[in-house]
């Protein structure tokens, strides 16, 4: 049986990542065929052709970039954390080495995470079509006046949002910008989306969770010259009055290899201090 093919991706701008990948090359060569080694910035979808696994060195941002570039290919993603948080990129280098054989043998199976397909429809000045692994945010931008957004889910109008913007998140992205904006945390394998207003100008405007099998349509009634649509916090495009941002569930999700020694709620507690009792000093 031929060796399995592994695509190695790294955030080569992060200190130590390129050196770590280079040091691991002989170790990988003993076990797999290395399909390619690529910078996350320069990764092309074709790089994943025929790969059995993508190992992403860096942090959560590196994993998100790889997920977008490999969207629709079904290539499983294993994130090796060499950054700070490591919420999605759960593996250390040592744990990756310990578990790689079991992952390739199918003993540790990836879980499918819902991804988004985001498009700005019919704008004369901006063109955007991109997958999103975490979220899509609309940010007011300069001159930082409130913006006015009308949001519908399928044929049902949800609300008019006046404020600093809006975040639509897949479950995997609910622990990012959405959580920071006061939105709900979704268990990562749920088939739902979270819509969270940013600094809404009303006490009654609260986050909401909606079904993912119909598109969310966000129409910009009034926006600023600097208003932007931002994908996964990494790529962006402008937005004009009258534009519509359409957010759909992608046909295929991202396949993330979970750390066998961790569970979602344990990671929430360890990484984000969720659900922990206050500490009292005597």
N, C-alpha and C positions, 0 to 999 in steps of 0.2 A: 504494500500500500504506500503510495507516495506521501511525503511529509505534507502536513497542512501548511497553508500559506498565511502568513501574518503580516499585516500592514502596520508599520510603526509610525506614529505621528507625534510630534512634539512641539511645544511652545519654545522655539529655539531662542527667543529673546529673554526667557526666564533663566536666571543664573543657575548653572549646574545641569540643566536639562540635556543639552547637546552632549556634554561630557558623560552623563549617566547613560544615555543611549549608546554612545560609542563604547563604553565599558561593557555594556551588556550584549554587544553584537556577537562575540564568540559563544556566549551562553545561549542566545537564541539560535545561532547556526547549528548547534548540536541537537536541537529539538524540532525546529521548523524550517520551512523555506521562507526567508524574509522577502515578501513581495516588493516592498519599497520602504524607504525611510523618507519622510516628508515633513516639512514645516507645516504647522496648522494653518499659517497664513497662505501658503501656496498649494494646499491640498486641492486636487481636482477630483470630481466624481469618478473618473475613469481609473483612479488609483485603487479603488476598491474592487475592481473587476476580478472575480475569482478568488478574493480573499476570504478566508474562513474566520478571521478575527482581526479587529483593529485595536491595537494597544496605544492609548493616548497618554503621553507623559506631559504633565504640567499641572492642571487643576481643573476646576469645573468649567472654566471658560474654554479650555482646550477641548474638553469633551463635547461641549455644546457646538463648537465650530466643526468638529469632526462629524457630529450627528447631522448637522445641516448639509455638509458636503456629501455625505453618504446616504442622504435621505432617499428612501425607496429601494435601496439595494438589499436590505436585510442583513447586512454585515454586522455582527455583534460588536459592541464597543466595551472595552475594559479601560476604566480610567485609573491611572496611577497618579496619586496626589503628590506634587512637589511644590505645592503652594501653601495657603493658609487654612482654608476651611475644609475643602475636600468632602462636600456633601454628596455630590454625584460621583466624583472620582474617589471611590472609597478605599482603593488598594494602596498600600505602601509598596515600595519596590520589593521588599522581602516577602510580603504576602502575595504579590503577583508571581514571584518565582515559586513560592510554595504551592500555589493553586493552579498554575498554568496547565499542567498535564491533565488535571481533572476537568478544567474548562474545555480543553480541546477534545477530551474524551466524552463530553456531554454529561458529565456527572454534576456539573454546576451549570444550570441552564439560564440563558438570558431571559429577562422579562421585557415584554413589549410596553413601551411608554408612548402614549398618545403624542403626536406631533401636529403642528398647525401648518396650514398653507395660507399665506398672507398676500393680499394683492391690493394695490391702490387702483381703483377702477376709473378709467376715462379721464385722467388728468392731463391737461395740455402741457404741463411744465415738469411733472415728475412721473417716473415709471418705476414701479416696485412690484416684484413677484418673488417671494422667498419662502422657504420652509422656516419654521421656528420650532426649536426644541423646548424652550422655556416659556417665552411670552412675547407679546407684542404690546408696546406701550406707545401712547400718544402723549407727547410732552408739549406744554404750552409754548415754551421758547420765548425769545425776545419779541416785543418789549415786555413780556411777562404779564400781560393782561389775561384775565380769565378767558377761556375758550368755551365754545358752545357746541356740544356734540349730541346728536340724536342717535340712539342705539335701538336696534331691532334684532330679534332672534327669529329667523325665518320670517313669517308673515306677522309676527306679534311685536308690536312696538313695546320696548321695555321702559325707556325713560329718556328725558332730556338731561344731560349732564353739564352743569356749569361749574367750572373749577379749573384746576391746573392740569387736568388730563385724565387718562384712563388706562388701565392695564387689563388685557385679556390674557389669561394664563392657562396653559395646560397643567395637569396635575403635578408634573415634575417641576414646573416653574412656580408652584404656589408657595414654595419656601424661599423665594427670591424677592423681587421687587413687590410682588403682591402682598406677601407677608409684612414687608416693611411699611406698606401703605395701609395696613390694617385689614387686609383681606383674609379669607379663610385658608387654612392648610388642608389640602386634599391628599388623601392616600394615593400614592403615585400610579397605581394601576386602574384607578377609576376612569370611567368614560364620561367625563364632564369637563366643563370649562368654568373658570372663575372670572367674573367681571368686577373690577374694583376701581372706584373713583379715586382720584388723587386730589386731596384738599377740596372736596366739593363745597359749594357755597350754600349749603343747607344742612340742617341737623337731621333731616329725614332720609338722606341719600346714603344707602348702605350697600356693601358688597352683595353680590348675588351669584349663585351657582346655577348654570344652565346646561341643558343637554348639548351634546356635541355633534349630533347627526344632522343639524340644520345650521346654516351659516349665520354668523353674527355680522351685522352690517352697521358700521359706524359712519354716519354722515356728518361732515364738518360744516355746520351752519355758520359759525364764525370762528376763525382761527387767527393767529398772529403770523407775521412774516417769518418768524423763526420756529414755528410749530413743526415738529418732526414726528415721523413714525419710526420707532426703534425696535429692531428685531434682536431678541436675546441680549440686549445691551451692547451689541457689537456692530451692527450695520444699521444705517438709517437713510431716510429719504424725507423730503419736504412734503408739506400738505397744504392745499389751498382751499379757500371757501368753496363749498359745493362738492368737494371730493368725497368719495366713499371708500372706506377701508373694509374689505371683505375678509373675514377670518373663518376658515373652514377647517374641519378635521382632515388631516392628510390621509390619503388612502392607506398608507403604511406608516407605522410608528418607528421609533428608535428602539433597538434591542440592546438593553444595558445589562451587562453581567453584574449580578449582585455579589457583594462580599458574603461568603457563607457564614461568617461569624457575626454578622450584623443584621438587625431588623430595623424597619423604618422608624418605629417609635423609639427604639434605643438610640438611633442616630439623631433623632430630634432632640432627645435629652442630652446626649453627649456633645453635639455640635452647637445646638442653639439654646440649650438650657431650658427646653420646653418641659412644662409640668413639674418642675422641681420646687420643693417647698422653700420658703425664705430661710436664710441662715441668720440666727439670732446670736449675738455675742453677749456673753455674760459680763 
